[in-house]
């Protein structure tokens, strides 16, 4: 077998692996959306609690190592913006108790761990070792950035999805004669989730003497949810114009519920064509190349089975 043929074989298998990886990553993302919807609807909660406990045990050990390596990791951010990363951590709700220093420590730990694994992989002589020695450490180092971005996006989507129910509850409480601060405190005790956490933090700032407008601005800066921003803007305008607060909450709840229905239909309509495109352009070509490659290797190494032994003598 010539060296040129070996190079072509390696390139073919690399292309197949790349296409399969891209295809399965996109499919995983769309399946993840469905799982988040099921979680929001509290489907099969007992099974998910068991999985979370196992993940928390593994994640706790990794976070401890990240906190230990945090002072070193923050010294070497490597193509990262500390301000943007800190903003993402806040919007993600400080997942697993992460701070900016421990987040950079997590990148440092995962990057070095992936580098050690790739070196061991090459040392054992496993296939495609030299091809993994660079991408794997880079994935371990920059993977937490992608994970943090996804956590921040998911949390803001949860805030947006919880807004209509939250506004309805606050509106009913206000119509019963309770003040705005009392209504917000009462609702945060009844509801759970990221929106309740943000409103509770807003209430604590008000209790500590922070001006209401400043507290509203801090609430907007901590989150990127357009629905929450619209509500805060309406409250600021309503307070300056003298519009009743209960009416503002009721109107916002009706509008957001209608918008949520339209967005759900839009996402459902877009999901199937996107999965079809990914399957057509990534998974199907990879399987096709795999079949053709195996057939070509069988013809070269076992030509007698096809009656082509005279051509390979």
C-alpha positions as CSV (number, residue, x, y, z in Angstrom):
1,X,0.0,0.0,0.0
2,X,1.5,3.3,-1.1
3,X,2.0,6.2,1.3
4,X,-0.2,8.4,-0.8
5,X,-3.1,5.9,-0.4
6,X,-2.6,5.9,3.3
7,X,-2.9,9.7,3.3
8,X,-6.1,9.6,1.3
9,X,-7.5,6.9,3.7
10,X,-6.8,9.1,6.7
11,X,-8.3,12.1,5.1
12,X,-11.4,10.2,4.1
13,X,-12.0,8.9,7.7
14,X,-11.3,12.4,9.1
15,X,-14.0,13.8,6.8
16,X,-16.4,11.1,7.9
17,X,-15.8,11.7,11.6
18,X,-16.1,15.5,11.1
19,X,-19.4,15.2,9.3
20,X,-20.8,12.8,11.8
21,X,-19.6,15.0,14.7
22,X,-21.3,18.1,13.2
23,X,-24.5,16.2,12.5
24,X,-24.8,14.7,15.9
25,X,-23.9,17.9,17.7
26,X,-26.8,19.7,15.9
27,X,-29.2,16.8,16.6
28,X,-28.1,16.9,20.3
29,X,-28.9,20.6,20.4
30,X,-32.4,20.1,19.0
31,X,-33.1,17.1,21.3
32,X,-31.9,19.3,24.2
33,X,-34.5,21.9,23.4
34,X,-37.2,19.2,23.7
35,X,-35.7,18.0,27.0
36,X,-35.7,21.5,28.4
37,X,-39.4,21.8,27.4
38,X,-40.2,18.6,29.2
39,X,-38.3,19.8,32.3
40,X,-40.3,23.0,32.2
41,X,-43.5,21.0,32.1
42,X,-42.2,18.8,35.0
43,X,-42.4,15.5,33.1
44,X,-40.7,12.5,34.7
45,X,-39.4,14.5,37.5
46,X,-38.2,11.6,39.7
47,X,-35.8,10.3,37.0
48,X,-34.4,13.7,36.4
49,X,-33.7,14.3,40.1
50,X,-31.6,11.1,40.2
51,X,-29.6,12.2,37.2
52,X,-29.0,15.6,38.7
53,X,-27.6,14.1,41.9
54,X,-25.0,12.1,40.0
55,X,-24.1,15.2,37.9
56,X,-23.8,17.3,41.0
57,X,-21.4,14.8,42.6
58,X,-19.1,14.8,39.5
59,X,-19.6,18.6,39.0
60,X,-18.7,19.3,42.6
61,X,-15.3,17.7,42.3
62,X,-14.6,19.5,39.1
63,X,-15.6,22.8,40.7
64,X,-13.3,22.2,43.7
65,X,-10.4,21.7,41.3
66,X,-11.4,24.8,39.4
67,X,-11.5,26.9,42.5
68,X,-8.0,25.7,43.4
69,X,-6.7,26.5,39.9
70,X,-8.7,29.8,39.7
71,X,-5.9,32.2,40.6
72,X,-3.7,30.6,38.0
73,X,-6.4,30.4,35.3
74,X,-7.5,34.0,35.6
75,X,-3.9,35.1,34.8
76,X,-4.1,33.4,31.4
77,X,-7.5,34.2,29.9
78,X,-6.3,33.5,26.3
79,X,-8.6,35.3,23.9
80,X,-11.4,35.9,26.4
81,X,-13.0,39.1,27.5
82,X,-13.3,39.1,31.3
83,X,-16.2,41.7,31.3
84,X,-18.3,39.6,28.9
85,X,-17.5,36.4,30.7
86,X,-18.6,38.0,34.0
87,X,-21.8,39.2,32.4
88,X,-22.5,35.7,31.1
89,X,-21.9,34.2,34.5
90,X,-24.4,36.6,36.1
91,X,-27.0,36.0,33.3
92,X,-26.5,32.2,33.8
93,X,-27.2,32.6,37.5
94,X,-23.8,31.6,38.7
95,X,-24.2,27.9,37.8
96,X,-22.7,25.5,40.4
97,X,-21.6,28.6,42.3
98,X,-19.1,29.7,39.7
99,X,-17.4,33.1,39.9
100,X,-15.2,34.7,37.3
101,X,-12.0,33.3,39.0
102,X,-13.4,29.8,39.3
103,X,-14.7,29.9,35.8
104,X,-11.2,30.6,34.4
105,X,-9.9,27.9,36.7
106,X,-12.4,25.5,35.2
107,X,-11.1,26.3,31.7
108,X,-7.5,25.7,33.0
109,X,-8.4,22.4,34.6
110,X,-10.3,21.0,31.6
111,X,-7.7,22.2,29.1
112,X,-4.8,20.5,31.0
113,X,-6.9,17.4,31.6
114,X,-7.7,17.2,27.9
115,X,-4.0,17.7,27.0
116,X,-2.9,15.0,29.4
117,X,-5.5,12.6,27.9
118,X,-4.5,13.4,24.3
119,X,-0.8,12.8,25.2
120,X,-1.7,9.4,26.8
121,X,-3.8,8.6,23.8
122,X,-0.9,9.2,21.4
123,X,1.5,7.3,23.7
124,X,-0.7,4.2,23.6
125,X,-0.6,4.3,19.8
126,X,-4.4,4.5,19.4
127,X,-5.7,5.6,16.0
128,X,-6.0,9.3,15.0
129,X,-3.9,10.2,18.0
130,X,-1.9,13.0,16.3
131,X,-5.1,14.5,15.0
132,X,-6.5,14.8,18.6
133,X,-3.5,16.2,20.3
134,X,-4.4,19.8,19.3
135,X,-8.2,20.0,18.9
136,X,-8.9,18.1,22.2
137,X,-7.1,20.5,24.5
138,X,-8.6,23.5,22.7
139,X,-12.1,21.9,23.1
140,X,-11.4,21.4,26.8
141,X,-10.1,25.0,27.2
142,X,-12.8,26.8,25.3
143,X,-15.6,24.4,25.9
144,X,-16.7,26.1,29.2
145,X,-17.3,29.3,27.2
146,X,-19.8,27.5,25.0
147,X,-21.3,25.8,28.0
148,X,-21.7,29.1,29.9
149,X,-23.2,30.8,26.9
150,X,-25.8,28.0,26.6
151,X,-26.6,28.1,30.3
152,X,-27.1,31.9,30.1
153,X,-29.3,31.5,27.1
154,X,-31.4,28.8,28.7
155,X,-31.9,30.8,31.9
156,X,-33.0,33.8,30.0
157,X,-35.5,31.7,28.0
158,X,-36.9,30.3,31.3
159,X,-37.3,33.9,32.6
160,X,-39.2,34.8,29.4
161,X,-41.4,31.7,29.6
162,X,-42.3,32.4,33.3
163,X,-43.2,36.0,32.7
164,X,-47.0,35.6,31.8
165,X,-47.8,33.5,34.9
166,X,-45.7,35.8,37.1
167,X,-47.5,38.9,35.8
168,X,-50.9,37.4,36.2
169,X,-50.2,36.5,39.9
170,X,-48.8,39.9,40.6
171,X,-51.8,41.6,38.9
172,X,-54.3,39.6,41.0
173,X,-52.3,40.4,44.2
174,X,-52.3,44.1,43.4
175,X,-56.0,44.1,42.7
176,X,-56.5,42.7,46.2
177,X,-55.1,45.9,47.6
178,X,-51.5,44.8,48.3
179,X,-48.7,47.2,47.5
180,X,-46.2,46.5,44.7
181,X,-43.3,45.6,47.0
182,X,-45.6,43.3,49.1
183,X,-47.0,41.7,45.9
184,X,-43.5,41.0,44.6
185,X,-42.4,39.5,47.9
186,X,-45.5,37.3,48.1
187,X,-45.1,36.0,44.5
188,X,-41.5,35.2,45.0
189,X,-42.4,33.0,47.9
190,X,-44.9,31.1,45.9
191,X,-43.0,30.7,42.6
192,X,-39.6,29.1,42.0
193,X,-37.1,29.5,39.2
194,X,-34.7,32.1,37.8
195,X,-37.4,34.9,37.5
196,X,-38.3,34.5,41.2
197,X,-34.5,34.7,42.1
198,X,-34.1,37.9,40.1
199,X,-37.2,39.5,41.6
200,X,-36.1,38.5,45.1
201,X,-32.7,40.1,44.5
202,X,-34.5,43.2,43.3
203,X,-36.6,43.2,46.6
204,X,-33.4,42.9,48.7
205,X,-31.9,45.9,46.9
206,X,-35.0,48.0,47.6
207,X,-34.8,47.0,51.3
208,X,-31.2,48.0,51.5
209,X,-32.0,51.5,50.3
210,X,-31.2,51.3,46.6
211,X,-33.3,53.8,44.6
212,X,-36.1,52.1,42.7
213,X,-34.9,53.3,39.3
214,X,-31.4,52.1,40.0
215,X,-32.7,48.7,41.1
216,X,-34.8,48.4,37.9
217,X,-31.7,49.3,35.9
218,X,-29.6,46.6,37.7
219,X,-32.4,44.1,37.0
220,X,-32.2,44.9,33.3
221,X,-28.4,44.8,33.2
222,X,-28.3,41.4,34.9
223,X,-30.6,39.8,32.3
224,X,-31.1,39.9,28.5
225,X,-34.7,38.8,28.5
226,X,-36.7,41.1,26.2
227,X,-39.9,40.4,28.0
228,X,-38.4,41.4,31.4
229,X,-36.9,44.5,29.8
230,X,-40.3,45.4,28.4
231,X,-42.0,45.0,31.8
232,X,-39.4,47.2,33.6
233,X,-39.7,49.8,30.9
234,X,-43.5,49.8,31.2
235,X,-43.3,50.1,35.0
236,X,-40.9,53.1,34.7
237,X,-43.1,54.8,32.1
238,X,-46.3,54.0,34.1
239,X,-44.9,55.4,37.3
240,X,-43.9,58.7,35.6
241,X,-47.3,58.9,33.8
242,X,-49.4,57.8,36.7
243,X,-50.8,54.6,35.1
244,X,-52.1,52.0,37.6
245,X,-49.5,49.3,38.2
246,X,-52.0,46.5,38.3
247,X,-53.3,47.4,34.8
248,X,-49.7,47.5,33.5
249,X,-49.1,44.0,34.8
250,X,-52.4,42.7,33.3
251,X,-51.7,44.1,29.8
252,X,-48.2,42.8,29.8
253,X,-49.3,39.4,30.8
254,X,-51.9,39.2,28.0
255,X,-49.4,40.4,25.4
256,X,-46.6,38.0,26.5
257,X,-48.9,35.0,26.6
258,X,-49.9,35.7,23.0
259,X,-46.3,36.2,22.0
260,X,-45.3,33.0,23.7
261,X,-47.9,31.0,21.7
262,X,-46.7,32.5,18.5
263,X,-43.0,31.8,19.3
264,X,-43.8,28.2,20.3
265,X,-45.5,27.6,17.0
266,X,-42.6,29.2,15.1
267,X,-40.0,27.0,16.9
268,X,-42.0,23.9,16.3
269,X,-42.3,24.7,12.6
270,X,-38.6,25.4,12.3
271,X,-37.4,22.3,14.1
272,X,-38.2,19.6,11.6
273,X,-36.7,21.3,8.5
274,X,-33.5,22.1,10.4
275,X,-33.1,18.5,11.5
276,X,-33.8,17.3,8.0
277,X,-31.1,19.7,6.6
278,X,-28.5,18.5,9.1
279,X,-29.3,14.8,8.3
280,X,-29.1,15.5,4.6
281,X,-25.9,17.5,4.5
282,X,-23.9,15.9,7.3
283,X,-25.1,12.5,8.5
284,X,-26.1,11.1,5.1
285,X,-22.8,12.1,3.3
286,X,-20.8,10.7,6.2
287,X,-22.6,7.4,6.0
288,X,-22.2,7.4,2.2
289,X,-18.5,8.0,2.4
290,X,-18.1,5.4,5.0
291,X,-19.8,2.7,2.8
292,X,-17.8,3.7,-0.3
293,X,-14.6,3.8,1.7
294,X,-15.2,0.3,3.2
295,X,-16.1,-1.0,-0.3
296,X,-12.9,0.5,-1.7
297,X,-10.8,-1.0,1.0
298,X,-12.4,-4.4,0.5
299,X,-11.8,-4.2,-3.2
300,X,-8.1,-3.4,-2.6
301,X,-7.3,-5.9,0.1
302,X,-9.7,-8.7,-1.0
303,X,-10.0,-8.4,-4.8
304,X,-10.6,-12.2,-5.2
305,X,-14.1,-11.7,-3.8
306,X,-15.0,-9.4,-6.7
307,X,-13.1,-11.2,-9.4
308,X,-10.7,-8.3,-9.7
309,X,-7.5,-10.1,-8.6
310,X,-6.0,-9.7,-12.1
311,X,-6.0,-6.0,-11.8
312,X,-4.1,-5.9,-8.5
313,X,-1.3,-8.3,-9.3
